[in-house]
Amino acid sequence: NWLIAAPVDVSSGATFVESWNCQRGWRYMFWAEAYPALAFLLLVVFIPESPRWLMMKTRVEDARKVFSNIGGMEYAATEIKAIEAAEKRSDSKGSLQLLFRKPYLALIITGIIIAVFQQWCGTNVIFNYAQEIFSNAGYDLGEMLFNIVLTGVTNVIFTIVALYAVDRLGRKSLMLIGSGGLFAIYLLLGGCYYLQVSGVFMVVLVMLAIACYAMTLGPVTWVLLAEIFPNNVRGMAVAVCTFALWTGCFTLTYTFPLLNAGLGSDGTFWLYSAICLSGFVYFKRVLRETRGKSLEQIERELLKN
């Protein structure tokens, strides 16, 4: 997001180039990002290894210590027994070929669909093409930059909301709320573009879309991908789904200008609305709730079907 100084007369290219935003403002944008990156670098040193990975490497006592720090000695003993039982049920080691065979095939297909849908639901184009979206809604440069700041703040606030909602409302519920909510918002947004509505109502709709995404599809996708796969294939499966997710991000970002030119802003958001409706139907029929269950319990339930 950009820091905004006094309004700039963009009718003159020279004036714009000499403005504070062009000469210095963009530097602050990059400096601001350096501080949380440095904090992450320092804090990641204190993150323990996954206890299930430690168990796979036969480092039982190290795993017991991590579990004990999470829930105490009794919790650690229960979890270690569950992991050992899961390992006895599955004598196969994770591999790419194994993922696309029974009984894992249905799970990897579900994971890929969840990952790609997180991108194809369309919300990330608001971040990547915010200038074009707000420009088409009738805003000038200064207003566009301010609106971009608002979208970023909204994203942060509702991601924090997701931290509290994910275990209270459940993963499936939030995925349904996200896909259904975005379906309705994009339907309205496309209608506003079609009727050439401009002004604060458009900003409100965009912020609602970002809020809906930030507290549902954005973070919950990563939670589900970490939970739905069995221990012996989890690492490989999450890697495959992550590749699918960023492939979806590339195709979404690449196709938006083409769709916007061919279908117009109204048609493009109606298309995203249809994708969200399809996702809602799929999650309603296929997705299982994983809230309040251990990874081993989820594994038993999903592989049983």
N, C-alpha and C positions, 0 to 999 in steps of 0.2 A: 504494500500500500504506500501511496505517496503522501509526503507531508505537504501541506498546501499553504502558500503565502497569499499575498493579495491577488485579486483577479487579474488575469493577463489578457491583453488584446491580441487574440489569436488571428485577427485579420492581417496582421503583419508578421511574416515569417521571421524577420530579423528580431522583432520585439520578443517573440516567443523563445527564440534561441538564447536571447540574453536574459531571460527570466530566471528567477531564483530556482524554480523547479528544474530547469534544464542545466543550470550551472552548478548547483549545489544540492538541491533537494534529493535527487536520485542517489547521492552518496550516502545520505542518512538512512535511506531504505536498506541498503546493503549492510551498513554498520549495525543497524538495529537487529538484523538477522544473525549477526555473528555472536551476540551475547547468549541467546538460548542455545545455539549450537555448541558453544564452549561449555555451558552448564551441562548439556547432555553428555558431552565427552567426559566430563569429570564424574558425573553421577553414574554413568554406565559401568564404571569400575566396581561399584558396590552391588551391582545386580548379581545374585547367585545363579549358578547353573540350574537348568531345569532338573528337578529331582527324578523325573522319568528318564531323562537322558542319562543321568548318573546311574540309574538302575540298569539301563541298557549296556552301560560300560562296566557293570559289576561293581560299581563304587557304592555299595549299599549303605555304609556308614555315613558317607557324605550326603547321600539322599535322605537318610534318617535325620541328619542335622538340619537340612533345609526344611523338611516337613515339620520338625519340632519347632523351628522358628515361626512357622506359619500357624500351627494349631496345637502344639504341645506333643508330649511323648505318646499319648494314647492315639491321637490323630495320626501321628507318624507310623505307628505300628499297623493301624488299620489300612492306611494307604499303601504301605509296602506289601502287605499281604495281598491286596487287590491287584497290584502291579505284577507280583509274582504269579498270581493265578491267571492273569491275562496273558502273560508270557508263555505259560504252559499250554494255553488253548491255541496259541498261534506259534508254530515252529518255523514260520517263514520270515525272512528278513525283507525289509522294504526295498523295492526296486521299481524302476519306471514301468517295466513290463507287468509287474504284479498289480499295479494300480488299475490297469485296464482289463483285468480279469475278475471273474466272480470270486468272492462276494464284494469286492471293492469297487466294481465298475459303476454301480448306481451312485455310490457316495462321491466318487470323483466327478461324475457328471453333475450332480447337485452342487458340489463345491465350485466347479467352473461356472455354472449358471449364476450362482450367487455372486461370484467375483466379477464377472462381466457385467451383470446387471447393475452393480454398484456404480459403474462408469456409464453404462448406456442409459441409466435413468435420466441423464442429461444435466445434472446440477453442476458438474465441473466446468461446463462451457460458460456458466455465469462468471466463474473466476477467470477463465482463460480469455474470454471475449467480453468482459464487462464493459469495456469502452464502446464496443459496437452495439451491445444490447441497450445500454443507456442512451447512446446516440440515436438509435432508432426510436427510442421512447421520447425524444425531443429535448434532451439535456445538453447544455453546453459543456465546455471542458472543465471549468471549475466545479460545476455541479456533478459531473461524472466522477471526478476524483474524490469528492466528498462522499458520494454514494458507494464508491469502491471501499472506502474506509469503513463505512457502515456495514457492508457485507462481511468484511473481515472480522469486525467486532461481534457481529451476530454469530458467525461461525464458531468463534472461541467460546462464547457464552453457552451456546446450546450443545457444544461438545461436552462441557462440564455437566450440563443437565443429564446427558446420556450416562455419565458415570453413576448417577444415582438411579436412573430409570432402568438400566439393563438388568439388574437383579430384582427389581420390584415389579416390573411389567412383563419381563421375559423377552427372550430373543425373537421368537416367532411373532409375538404381538407387536414388537417394535418394527420388524420388517414389514408387517402388514400395515401398520400406521404410516410408515414411510412411503411405501409404494402407493397406497391409497391416497394419502395426503398430497403427494406430488402429482398424481393423476388429476386431482381436482384443481390444484393450483395452476398446473400447466394448461389445463383446459381454459381457465379464466385468463391466463396470461396470453394465450393465443387469441382469445376473443378480443382482448384489449388491443393487441396489435392489429387485428383485422378491422376493428372499429376506429383505429387511430387514436386511442385514448392515450394521454400523456399526463405527466405530473406525479404527485406523491403516491397515488394509488398504485402505479407501476412499481415504485420503489418498495412499497409495502408487500406486494405480491412476490417480488424477488427476494426480499428478506424472509418472508414466510417459507419460500422454497428452500432457502439455505438453512433456516432454523429446523425445518422438518428433516432435511438430509443430515444435518450435523448431530441430531439427537437420535437418529434411527439408522439409516442405511450406511452412513459413513463409518462410524465406529463398530456397529453391531456385526457388519460383514466380517471384520477381522476377528471378532470374538467367535463367531460361528466356525470360521475356517480353522481356528485353533482347537475346536472342540469336537467336530463331527468325525474326525478320522481316527482309526485305531493307532495305538502306540507304535506298532512296528512299521507303519507307513506314513506316520504323521508328517515327518520332516519333508519327505519327497512329495507328498500330496499337497502340502501348503506351498511348496516351491512351485509346483505346476499351476496351482490356482493363482498364485501371485503373478506368474508369467501371463496367465490369461487375463488377469485384472489390468495389468499395464498395457497389454495388447488392446484391450477394450478402451483404455484411456487414449491410446494413440489413434485408434479408429474414430473415436468420438471427436477428438480435437481436430483431426484431419478433415472429417466430413462436415463439420458444422458450417464453415464458410460456403461449401458447395450446396448444402441443404438450404442455407439461408438465402443464397442467390437464386436457387431453383424453386423453392417452396415459399420463400418469404419468411419473415419472423413468425407470423401466425401459423403457417403450415409446419414449420420446424418444431415449434413447441407443442402443436397438436400431435405430431409424430412421437415426441418424447412422452406425451400423455398416454398414447396408446401402448407404448412400451411399458410404462409404469402399471397400466391396467393388466397387461399380460403377466408382469411380475407378481402382482397381487394375487391373481388366480393361481399361478404356479405355487407360490409360497403357501397359500391356503390349503392346497391339495397335497403337497409333497413334504413341506418342511415340518420337522418334529421339534417340539420344545425341549431345550436342554438345560433350562434354568434349574438350579438346585441339585444337579446330578454330578457325580464324579465322572472323570473321563472314562474310567473303566466301566461304569454303569451305562454311560452313553454308548460305548463300544458294544456292550452285550445287546442293547436294545436295537441298535441300528443294523448290526450284522445278523440279527435274528430274522430280519425281514428281507 
